[in-house]
């Protein structure tokens, strides 16, 4: 695999590799792993939400209903979440 980095990112990678006594490849692999860890949960959550949204018993809320609830946040008469 090959990656292209801009000059600043490459310099930062080289500096970090030297400071940590790690290879640039090791640091890049760790960065990819970290990125995957951070973002894979989103894909899973989206797939789960789509699955639930497609179920017969799924209930959809209108924009106005949700907007009114959000607008009440922090107000003395804060509304309960819509059901």
Secondary structure, 3 states (H helix, E strand, C coil): CCCCCCHHHHHHHHHHHHHHCCCHHHHHHHHHHHHHHHHHHHHHHHHHHHHHHCCCCCCCCCHHHHHHHHHCCCCCCCCCCCC
